Amino acid sequence: MRRLPGLLASGLMLVATGLWTFWGFMEMYYEGWGQPGLYPLIYLSVAGAFLAFWLLAEAWPRPGGWLIIVFGVLFTGWIFSMQLRRGAPTITGLLTWIPVTAMVVLVGALFVVEGRRRRRSGDRRGTAAHGWLRRNVRLLLPPGAFLAIGIVCTALNWHVFLRVDDGDRGTRLIRGNGVTLVWAPAGPGWAQSEGGIPGNLSWNAIALYGMEPVGFSEKPEREGRHATWEEMERYGLFRYLAADGVTLSQVPQDIWRMPTVDEIVRSLVRGGENAGCAFPEDLDRGRARCDRSPDKETPLWATDHPFIYMWAGQEHDSVAAYYVGYNGWVHHQPKSWENPRHGHRFVREPLPGEMP
């Protein structure tokens, strides 16, 4: 019974570190793979922190336990502040996070108790008679669990190493599953934080570009309110994009437009070929039905650019609009949502001379 607190602490850290490791590797391969430099490793930062705390607590339970307690309190404060920034926290939201944040504090307290037990009993890492493996199992388990989960996640995401990227970020004629469209090149019509675009845009920012004052500045007339589909059609950024797909004009050109959910889905690719996807009209959200699982590949996507979700021109309701992920998932998000993973790409009908 005296060893129970230490065993519980190690078991709970195994669960917590394992879950964060699994999440980190899966998200790294899903969202971050292909980004320049060490950016993908950001997704493993939380798992790395838990791994470091776990190793420290196994080697020195008392100081490691107190450090985990402090981290748990700060983590709880950060989660609740994030809930407040997003609006009044709901009871469900609090109840969802409290078991996670409270568990971190509990684990720290258990390690503190384990440290006291070891100090009183003189038990550190066992005796020479126990053998090397038994003496060091506490320190081998954390990195071993991290590596094992990482290997499993890598095996589940092997396809990211085989993605097709022809390097062409220009205008592309893409023959889809029953649809053929010309897709805009990198720039204002294909958000890559270039060509005058201040980053990947929200649905609202795309829809209200042409409203006075024309541009990406604040729109006093629409402050605090979401854009509508009618405003997207009237003021949309795509109306001001010239034929070259790169130049923004001062007056509407009416050459490009936002793609629909169906057009994006039917243009999804895998292995450089169309993935044969379609989204049932009777579904509000969910995964498209595909002949083969689509991936983040050219000519529709860019493997080294951050956005993995593409805005569609359709709105779900007055607050949210639809988007499509590179893997065929269709969902909706608040129209005000903007982050590096949500982007847009305008389309137009092909001209007679562009058809092969």
C-alpha angles and dihedrals in degrees: 000000000000090000094048097094091052093046091048091048092051092046094050091047089051090055095044096044091043093053094047090046092051091047092046096051094043093049092044091057093040102044109010107038113117096023116132125266120346094333095116090059090066087081090062094051096097092046089048091052092051090047092052092047091048094051091046093050093048091052097039108014100184101050090034091051093051090048090053090050091053090047090050093052092048091045090052091050091050093050093050092046089052089051090052093049089054091050136277107341114245124228089242091052092050094046090049094055102034095073089052097045094039090051091060091055091045092052090052091051092050091052090051089054090047090052091054091050092051092048093051095044096038089235111149113149101333128263132294088259091066093066130241097277095051092046093052103034091105091059096039096051098067098053090036092056091045093052095044093052091044091054092049092049091048091052090051091052101041091130093074089071091057101048117142116236118167091183093237111136095168133102109312132198104212122191106207136181097300095334132085120193142160111238122208122254124244110295134060091344095048109038112231099139092265140097094051095313112132093214133301107332133229119238087253093054092051092047098047100041094109096046114106120304088042111223139046096308123115117289107220091190091060101033112146094006132097123242120251130225089252090056090048089056093045103040105017120145090235091068089066097048114109125227093266089064091230108070122079112213128208092233131042116278097181095209102117134045142180115274121240125240090255093052094050093046093048090050096054115124144206127185092359092302136093112278094216096238131166132171118221111243092221093062122091093199139342140098122322119241108249138179087225132005110272123227142195097277142130141298091039100029136029114232093209097048122089106233118094098166122067122206117234123210092242124096123217093206138322092299107034138047133198128259135178126220123218089248093059100263114144118202142144132241136183109284090235092060114119128165137133092273096059117070143146140231122193125220140199137186114270118255119237092255092052096059112098 
